[in-house]
Amino acid sequence: SDPPIISKADANAETILAITVQSEKRDLLDLSDIANNVIKERIQTIPGISQVNIWGEKRYAMRLYLDPKKLASFGVTPSDIRNALNRENIELPTGKIEGYYTELSIRTLGRLETPDQFNNLIIKYVSGIPVKLQDVGKAEYAAENERSILRGNNLIPMVGVAINPQPGANYISIADETYKRIEQLKRELPEDIKLTYAYDSTITIRKAISEVEETVLLAFGLVVLVIFIFLRNWRTTLIPIIAIPISLIGTFFVMYLAGFSINVLSLLGIVLATGIVVDDAIVVMENIYSKIEHGMDNYQAGYKGSKEIYFAIISTTITLVAVFMPIVFLSGLTGRLFREFGVVVAGAVLISAFVSLTLTPMMSTKLLRRTHKEGRIMGTIGKGIQWLSDYYGRSLLAFMNRRGIAIVIMFTSLAIIFFIGRLIPSELAPMEDKSRLSIQATAPEGTAFESMDAYMLKLASFVDTFPEKRAMIQLTSPGWGGGNSGFIRMLLTQPNERTKSQGELADQISGYLRKQTFARAYVVQDQTISNGRGGGLPVNFVIQAPNFNKLKVVVPE
């Protein structure tokens, strides 16, 4: 028996990158050999890769085609041919030659390797006349598995190299290193070999991280602008501005200690922390500045101002940490998603409190000055802020004189929240346009490969006409699904490059699939946040029964 093969892989791991191999001069046997012995060997050493699969692989094999009429005429049976192969196509150790100084092993080359050798194989003797394989059939090179085929753009048959990651691996690091090695392989392989990318799940990950990074910069800019408008002095604005990057840099150090990566949720915590970490610095600085305006010495104002406010800063910090840290103890999918978010925000708040009670008072004593006169623009802004403050004071005073209205407004708001909240649909995360779709198809058990391939080719021909398609691969009879299954994966152009959304394209394809009754086929859109099960389907059912007899009764219903 073959030795066991041990691999480290997640049972629910999906392909994150697919590379197609095609050529106008070579057949699928040659392409499979290149994909398996060159590309796979080069890629599978990348850290974080669990498994590299070859889609549509056609391994070399020697196929024997027998003519039933000739077998009957010579009185030869398939068992005779099998016995002849077992008898003649064998390699055994012959012995060794021993000398005084050397020792040589002798090996008899008894394996049949070429079609001519197989065709000249003597099966048996009939009336003293040898009957060879070429008398009752023929031998030729062919694919070991002819019941699987992969097609790409323009429905061209090709071979695919699919990469599956290890649990917890960094997808972007794997993709970056794969790109680098594929570019090197393009320079080394013959010119007729074309390597293209048919599927890449890291595109949406990169886009999401890039958008969050832009949001961080935008949030920082808006915070600076708001602080400057309300403080109306570059010296006072500079102090909280410096506190923001120091707190965020310290937060990245907390992420490093916790073993977190830079991902969408951790960066989301950074975005939220950008507005939170500046609060403590503004409160401390404003208290110190008010004392300086009343004529107190800078150093004395810094000491007394921070001393008066430090308890409020600590209490506020503890309150915020108490809000976000319990997320760490959540279990299940929610805990896995928001654990990094909670730690990032809590770490940023703690660091900002330390900065506000140490760096901010020191900088306030050095930078703050009494302002005697404001410019015309700043004066106008100051008058507007003062008017807004006075209006708020008058509104608050009027509201406090009619306290009974507060109770009515509170209960009315609760009722509105309750009734309207029940009408709003709930979900873990809204469907995101990830610019990729897949079609899964399964025909009845016992469906011939040729019929299934014709059906998949029909679906692929329909999908290949979409102008929104960037790349497409279609695989009939994958190794894990049997001869009655297949799938199509589409990589779409970016949303800003097409007029139809991913959902509209999925609905259009679903309408076409409902008219095709040969097999059960459906469109799958990757969930924005998935727990890794169900192949991206939004709803899954598990039906259990003590035995198959009861299960057969329940399933049709």
Sequence and secondary structure as in RCSB ss.txt:
>XXXX:A:sequence
SDPPIISKADANAETILAITVQSEKRDLLDLSDIANNVIKERIQTIPGISQVNIWGEKRYAMRLYLDPKKLASFG
VTPSDIRNALNRENIELPTGKIEGYYTELSIRTLGRLETPDQFNNLIIKYVSGIPVKLQDVGKAEYAAENERSIL
RGNNLIPMVGVAINPQPGANYISIADETYKRIEQLKRELPEDIKLTYAYDSTITIRKAISEVEETVLLAFGLVVL
VIFIFLRNWRTTLIPIIAIPISLIGTFFVMYLAGFSINVLSLLGIVLATGIVVDDAIVVMENIYSKIEHGMDNYQ
AGYKGSKEIYFAIISTTITLVAVFMPIVFLSGLTGRLFREFGVVVAGAVLISAFVSLTLTPMMSTKLLRRTHKEG
RIMGTIGKGIQWLSDYYGRSLLAFMNRRGIAIVIMFTSLAIIFFIGRLIPSELAPMEDKSRLSIQATAPEGTAFE
SMDAYMLKLASFVDTFPEKRAMIQLTSPGWGGGNSGFIRMLLTQPNERTKSQGELADQISGYLRKQTFARAYVVQ
DQTISNGRGGGLPVNFVIQAPNFNKLKVVVPE
>XXXX:A:secstr
          TT    EEEEEE SSS HHHHHHHIIIIIHHHHTTSTTEEEEEEET   EEEEEEE HHHHHHHT
  HHHHHHHHHHHS   EEEEEE SS EEEEE      SHHHHHT EEEEETTEEEEHHHHEEEEEEES  S EE
E GGG EEEEEEEEE TT  HHHHHHHHHHHHHHHHHHS TT EEEEEEETHHHHHHHHHHHHHHHHHHHHHHHH
HHHHHH  HHHHHHHHHHHHHHHHHHHHHHHHHT    HHHHHHHHHHHHHHHHHHHHHHHHHHHHHHTT  HHH
HHHHHHHHHHHHHHHHHHHHHHHHGGGGG  HHHHHHHHHHHHHHHHHHHHHHHHHHHHHHHHHHHH        
HHHHHHHHHHHHHHHHHHHHHHHHHTTTHHHHHHHHHHHHHHHHHHHHS   SS     SEEEEEEE  TT  HH
HHHHHHHHHHHHHTT TTEEEEEEEES TTT TTEEEEEEEE  GGG SS HHHHHHHHHHHHHT  SSEEEEE 
  SS  S GGG S       SSHHHHHHHTT 
